[in-house]
Amino acid sequence: MDLFNFQTTPIQKLSENLNNNLFYIKRDDLLPISFGGNKARKAVLFFEDLMRENSDCVVTYGSSSSNHCRIIANIAAAKEIPCHIISPSESSFGTSNKKLIELFGALVTQCPVAEVSTTIARKMEELRATGYKPYFIQGGGHGDIGTEAYVNAYEEILDYEGLSGLHFDYIFHTTGTGTTQAGLICGKILHGDERDIVGISNARKHPNGGQVVLDSVNSYLLNKDKEPIGLEAIAFVDDYILDGYGSFNNQVLKTIKEVLINDGIPMDATYTGKAFWGMKEYIKKNHILDKKILFIHTGGTPLFFDNLEELTNER
């Protein structure tokens, strides 16, 4: 598996024209690693760092729906190094990602969410005691390395704008652990650009959700000797989380179905489909008109199939 030589992901126009806005989508779901997505971008950089440190196994954290854990498990299997995943027992469901994690041979340790930190620490100690040099990746690829991945993606967006003559007024995406949004914001700041970068939360609420993004932004900026920013610069929207992580409604399903039929693009009900629906609701609520809007498809294709029956029955 050649992990470190993938091409820029395409940007394509969508058929959606809500409020006379022009919609485009950046297809990070087409990254050629384990169904792609934002976690693939981040994983590549984490594994580069793992190799620099000569580590020989990896430990990470995530739920049974986690795109991050699926991709980390896949790359670890390709590199023939052990992968240990700490997973909260409260969110253990029979998802396609969970089946793929099992297929890749990852070793999953379940524990109550309140015991995650101690379980991770214990696992790292156990591995060191048996002669391994474990490398820990925070859940969702959190940290400056994860942020760097979407500074790189922002550079790709600028390249596209330069070639096409377009300028996106808004960039929307789903936001969870925060480094995707942080990377885009840092890219914007480093280039002195004027545009709105709006994260549609898939689970977290204010004030914690926005603060997590802000902390990631300022950690990265300080490492680049740049001035920190304040929370007012973070557009973190928690109006569309419904009942929390993994929850969705008929409107989300309808949105997924429409995008699939009209543009041939699969989205899932946990991340991208929910965020695309939330984006449209946000645009209506804030009366956004006649703008050029980019939505970043951050992956989750296996999860699309988890809701296929509901999609088929959606009216």
Disulfide bonds with the S-S distance in Angstrom:
none
